[in-house]
Amino acid sequence: MFENFPSVSIIIPVRNRARLIAECLSSLIESVKNLNVDVEILVADDASTDETPAVVSGIAKKSPTPIKLLTSLQRGGPAHARNLAIKAARGELIIFVDSDEVVSEDFVRAHLAMHRKKGPMVYGLGKIISVPSLEAAKNHPKATIWDYSGATLDTANASVRREHLEAVGGFDPGFEGMGWHDLDLGYRLRRYGLEKVLIPTAVSYHIQPPLRSPEQLAARLQKERERGKTAVYFLERHPGLKTRLSTQDTKLHLFLNWISRAGGLINQKNVLKLAEWARRHRLRSLEQIWLSGVINKAYLEVKEKTQHERATAQKKG
């Protein structure tokens, strides 16, 4: 059935996911059962400081599907980790998954079927559904409005021929830290002549526990600050209205963020208490708006600061 792709490489970048990577790998192993395809799983560890490498190694020893652990001693970001895995991959089709996800039983089969049906000049995007826990993922919930994405490419659930990745040079190593490297790759794949095809039956569940502690909030804010820096590099690489809209580089986005934070009344100091109040009263949308507003503010602040620093440096230069 999948004679067009006798070999597949599934690539997972990971950093400090000791609690979730085992579930991610288990779901992928289940997804490739009974497929007449040579499958390997490559886990690219981005200098984890927890037990992630040991967990992966332990699973690899018992797995019926080959699992390779690739280790970086210094953190380089997800773009670097994915490039490391691409270089080591043997598969003709590359499937990307994130380490904080579990996938449906038909996940790999659905990606393969799409490429077989649509021919060579395509890349695939599956459906990503956010869930608060592993238990929630097992209930196979349907997507909500919060799960919508118009991204050109989302490496949390995507498939591309290896030859096409190599033709466009893989991920741009200039993206240091979180964010935007996958959209950049999507732009370049489109320019290369590939068509984006959605695969609704290739479902992955993104496990995002509710933000309830200051430590959780701080970690999320740090990720957004990294995304703010890389957004500026993305804008420089792809100037234009489409990129400005996707990176929220307009005054309208600043205004909408201000509204979502009630003009600044909702902030990092009080948002967790307010979100808990909204949860208790089953005001899910209000909780999402408040948390997203505060988190997004961290992203916007760093993006603007980085843009100002770049502009000042260019004037001096």
Phi and psi in degrees as a GROMACS rama.xvg file:
@    title "Ramachandran Plot"
@    xaxis  label "Phi"
@    yaxis  label "Psi"
@TYPE xy
-110.051  40.34  PHE-2
-62.7939  -21.6369  GLU-3
-67.9037  -23.0342  ASN-4
-132.135  83.2028  PHE-5
-70.312  -12.9259  PRO-6
-141.51  139.715  SER-7
-134.579  137.038  VAL-8
-116.671  125.15  SER-9
-101.304  123.233  ILE-10
-111.067  129.349  ILE-11
-129.66  112.263  ILE-12
-81.0941  145.684  PRO-13
-147.947  144.473  VAL-14
-149.662  117.976  ARG-15
53.6378  55.2839  ASN-16
-124.081  39.4476  ARG-17
-57.1482  -31.4645  ALA-18
-81.1111  -22.0977  ARG-19
-113.242  -25.0212  LEU-20
-62.077  -31.5271  ILE-21
-64.1401  -42.0519  ALA-22
-67.7152  -38.9486  GLU-23
-59.9261  -50.0504  CYS-24
-64.2187  -40.4655  LEU-25
-61.1427  -41.4356  SER-26
-67.9885  -35.8751  SER-27
-69.1901  -41.1929  LEU-28
-60.1245  -40.6138  ILE-29
-66.1051  -35.8138  GLU-30
-69.7622  -23.4927  SER-31
-99.7089  4.54713  VAL-32
-63.944  142.178  LYS-33
64.0078  21.6486  ASN-34
-98.8192  132.347  LEU-35
-82.9535  59.7143  ASN-36
-142.001  143.942  VAL-37
-81.9983  111.745  ASP-38
-117.074  138.65  VAL-39
-131.38  151.762  GLU-40
-117.701  126.092  ILE-41
-113.572  120.921  LEU-42
-105.527  114.649  VAL-43
-99.2064  102.728  ALA-44
-83.4163  121.271  ASP-45
-95.16  68.2099  ASP-46
56.3409  50.4787  ALA-47
-61.7882  147.139  SER-48
-110.725  4.20346  THR-49
-109.705  -156.268  ASP-50
-88.4699  13.6401  GLU-51
-53.081  -50.8481  THR-52
-58.8275  -39.486  PRO-53
-66.3071  -39.4935  ALA-54
-63.3469  -45.7985  VAL-55
-63.2522  -44.4152  VAL-56
-61.1264  -39.8773  SER-57
-64.2508  -41.7707  GLY-58
-68.6371  -39.1918  ILE-59
-59.858  -35.5227  ALA-60
-65.1043  -28.6876  LYS-61
-105.415  -9.9905  LYS-62
-73.1445  135.192  SER-63
-71.8213  -18.4357  PRO-64
-101.539  129.936  THR-65
-57.3382  130.243  PRO-66
-123.715  123.856  ILE-67
-110.117  132.755  LYS-68
-104.031  120.701  LEU-69
-109.532  129.141  LEU-70
-119.947  132.866  THR-71
-106.291  133.406  SER-72
-79.009  -26.0823  LEU-73
-121.173  142.138  GLN-74
-67.3999  129.223  ARG-75
-121.266  -7.19678  GLY-76
95.2161  165.018  GLY-77
-64.2627  -30.8506  PRO-78
-63.1222  -44.6156  ALA-79
-63.1704  -44.0108  HIS-80
-62.9718  -42.8283  ALA-81
-67.0099  -39.8393  ARG-82
-61.7486  -39.3194  ASN-83
-58.7329  -42.2742  LEU-84
-72.5028  -37.2808  ALA-85
-60.1761  -41.5698  ILE-86
-63.4819  -32.0439  LYS-87
-90.1781  -11.0331  ALA-88
-72.189  143.791  ALA-89
-104.146  -17.4649  ARG-90
-69.4231  147.369  GLY-91
-79.1512  -25.8708  GLU-92
-114.522  132.448  LEU-93
-105.512  128.823  ILE-94
-115.337  127.613  ILE-95
-101.925  135.946  PHE-96
-140.093  151.506  VAL-97
-95.1674  158.061  ASP-98
-76.3657  -12.8325  SER-99
-104.721  33.5551  ASP-100
-127.948  156.31  GLU-101
-123.396  150.559  VAL-102
-115.149  160.479  VAL-103
-73.6441  163.678  SER-104
-63.4811  -30.834  GLU-105
-95.3373  13.6587  ASP-106
-56.9519  -58.7399  PHE-107
-67.672  -40.9242  VAL-108
-58.1168  -40.3513  ARG-109
-66.9035  -40.4965  ALA-110
-63.5463  -45.1475  HIS-111
-62.2716  -43.5248  LEU-112
-63.1834  -38.9544  ALA-113
-63.1434  -46.8721  MET-114
-65.0255  -36.7127  HIS-115
-64.6779  -38.2164  ARG-116
-78.3266  -41.0699  LYS-117
-88.6866  -14.4671  LYS-118
92.2009  -171.801  GLY-119
-76.7415  -28.8864  PRO-120
-93.7967  51.924  MET-121
-140.495  161.25  VAL-122
-134.814  153.737  TYR-123
-114.081  145.707  GLY-124
-124.928  123.018  LEU-125
-86.5029  -176.606  GLY-126
-95.1421  129.852  LYS-127
-111.859  122.323  ILE-128
-118.587  122.642  ILE-129
-79.3592  135.025  SER-130
-134.823  153.084  VAL-131
-80.3387  -15.269  PRO-132
-159.749  166.966  SER-133
-63.0359  -38.8993  LEU-134
-60.7175  -39.2305  GLU-135
-66.1776  -36.4241  ALA-136
-63.0984  -35.9888  ALA-137
-66.1658  -17.5229  LYS-138
-85.4566  -1.84644  ASN-139
50.862  58.5571  HIS-140
-67.0766  157.722  PRO-141
-85.1989  160.174  LYS-142
-68.358  151.158  ALA-143
-116.8  179.244  THR-144
-60.6849  -27.7116  ILE-145
-72.925  -13.1709  TRP-146
-92.6447  -4.15639  ASP-147
-66.8137  140.729  TYR-148
-147.284  133.29  SER-149
-104.571  21.6165  GLY-150
-62.9164  145.67  ALA-151
-66.1964  -30.4152  THR-152
-158.65  135.548  LEU-153
-130.388  108.454  ASP-154
-73.8033  7.02191  THR-155
-74.9257  -18.304  ALA-156
-165.702  85.4134  ASN-157
-152.301  158.609  ALA-158
-141.32  135.7  SER-159
-144.248  142.775  VAL-160
-64.1396  140.543  ARG-161
-62.2718  -36.7467  ARG-162
-61.3842  -32.7875  GLU-163
-75.6132  -36.9786  HIS-164
-61.8555  -43.0074  LEU-165
-67.7734  -34.5926  GLU-166
-66.1267  -33.2206  ALA-167
-98.3103  2.27255  VAL-168
88.9762  15.3475  GLY-169
67.6111  -155.126  GLY-170
-80.2578  143.618  PHE-171
-73.1304  117.206  ASP-172
-68.3602  -8.03124  PRO-173
-69.6333  -14.4886  GLY-174
-84.5943  95.4637  PHE-175
-97.7494  118.817  GLU-176
100.761  -163.704  GLY-177
-81.3772  143.827  MET-178
95.5132  144.487  GLY-179
77.092  -17.1464  TRP-180
-64.9293  -30.3325  HIS-181
-75.166  -38.7156  ASP-182
-64.6798  -38.9029  LEU-183
-58.9104  -45.3039  ASP-184
-63.0069  -40.1146  LEU-185
-59.8854  -42.5035  GLY-186
-59.0519  -43.8181  TYR-187
-71.7909  -34.1623  ARG-188
-66.2965  -38.3349  LEU-189
-64.8323  -43.1027  ARG-190
-64.869  -29.2297  ARG-191
-70.9961  -16.5875  TYR-192
113.443  7.69696  GLY-193
-85.9391  149.89  LEU-194
-102.396  135.073  GLU-195
-80.2884  129.647  LYS-196
-123.919  126.73  VAL-197
-81.7557  140.569  LEU-198
-123.293  87.4371  ILE-199
-64.029  -21.4977  PRO-200
-88.8802  -6.88108  THR-201
-93.3504  89.6628  ALA-202
-103.318  132.215  VAL-203
-122.974  143.994  SER-204
-108.28  115.897  TYR-205
-87.4639  113.053  HIS-206
-84.2334  110.005  ILE-207
-125.583  91.8715  GLN-208
-58.1979  145.505  PRO-209
-57.4082  140.384  PRO-210
-76.5334  110.622  LEU-211
-127.477  -15.169  ARG-212
-118.185  154.484  SER-213
-58.9256  -32.0927  PRO-214
-67.195  -42.1467  GLU-215
-62.2852  -44.6431  GLN-216
-63.9107  -42.4036  LEU-217
-61.655  -41.4415  ALA-218
-64.6942  -41.1383  ALA-219
-67.2702  -40.9385  ARG-220
-62.645  -36.5022  LEU-221
-64.3506  -40.013  GLN-222
-61.7565  -40.7813  LYS-223
-68.1453  -32.5741  GLU-224
-66.9378  -37.7321  ARG-225
-64.3686  -41.6958  GLU-226
-63.1266  -33.7335  ARG-227
-62.4357  -40.1627  GLY-228
-69.0071  -46.5472  LYS-229
-70.1139  -23.5235  THR-230
-60.9798  -36.3288  ALA-231
-66.8983  -40.6036  VAL-232
-64.1046  -40.2528  TYR-233
-61.6386  -43.4387  PHE-234
-62.5121  -39.891  LEU-235
-67.7107  -34.6701  GLU-236
-74.2368  -32.5977  ARG-237
-134.848  69.21  HIS-238
-65.1431  144.207  PRO-239
144.597  166.959  GLY-240
-62.2762  -40.9589  LEU-241
-58.9683  -43.6208  LYS-242
-70.1775  -38.166  THR-243
-62.4622  -38.1395  ARG-244
-69.258  -42.8887  LEU-245
-68.4444  -29.2929  SER-246
-95.3347  4.9303  THR-247
60.3035  44.1637  GLN-248
-98.3906  50.2818  ASP-249
-138.968  160.819  THR-250
-66.4069  -30.0752  LYS-251
-60.6998  -42.6375  LEU-252
-64.3088  -38.0626  HIS-253
-62.9136  -41.4295  LEU-254
-66.0769  -43.7464  PHE-255
-63.4842  -37.2065  LEU-256
-65.6705  -40.5832  ASN-257
-60.1125  -41.9208  TRP-258
-64.8973  -43.6398  ILE-259
-62.6823  -22.5105  SER-260
-102.053  16.2897  ARG-261
52.772  45.5677  ALA-262
68.0612  21.5724  GLY-263
100.878  -5.60404  GLY-264
-67.088  -29.8098  LEU-265
-98.9481  122.671  ILE-266
-144.935  -176.13  ASN-267
-60.4675  -30.2111  GLN-268
-75.1359  -31.5038  LYS-269
-117.673  -3.84441  ASN-270
-66.642  -32.5307  VAL-271
-66.3  -40.7549  LEU-272
-66.0691  -40.9424  LYS-273
-67.1508  -38.3952  LEU-274
-65.5041  -38.812  ALA-275
-63.811  -40.5651  GLU-276
-60.5815  -44.3347  TRP-277
-64.4007  -38.2973  ALA-278
-63.1302  -44.481  ARG-279
-61.7465  -32.5508  ARG-280
-95.7848  12.0898  HIS-281
57.9403  35.6814  ARG-282
-100.157  68.9143  LEU-283
-59.3655  -43.8684  ARG-284
-64.3836  -40.0007  SER-285
-64.9639  -41.5379  LEU-286
-58.6917  -45.8318  GLU-287
-63.6401  -42.8673  GLN-288
-63.6916  -44.9193  ILE-289
-66.1125  -48.3187  TRP-290
-64.0544  -44.5775  LEU-291
-61.8971  -36.8333  SER-292
-63.4663  -45.5537  GLY-293
-68.9241  -42.342  VAL-294
-65.3128  -43.2146  ILE-295
-65.4772  -30.3557  ASN-296
-62.0201  -40.1668  LYS-297
-61.7406  -40.9649  ALA-298
-63.1837  -49.0599  TYR-299
-63.9802  -39.4839  LEU-300
-62.5894  -45.5327  GLU-301
-70.2685  -37.4218  VAL-302
-60.3617  -47.4187  LYS-303
-65.1726  -41.192  GLU-304
-62.8877  -42.885  LYS-305
-66.2974  -39.912  THR-306
-62.062  -41.5556  GLN-307
-64.7207  -42.2584  HIS-308
-64.8127  -40.5199  GLU-309
-65.4346  -42.3854  ARG-310
-64.7917  -40.439  ALA-311
-64.3571  -42.4706  THR-312
-63.3621  -38.3408  ALA-313
-67.1116  -36.6521  GLN-314
-66.7552  -41.6076  LYS-315
-67.8202  -33.8478  LYS-316
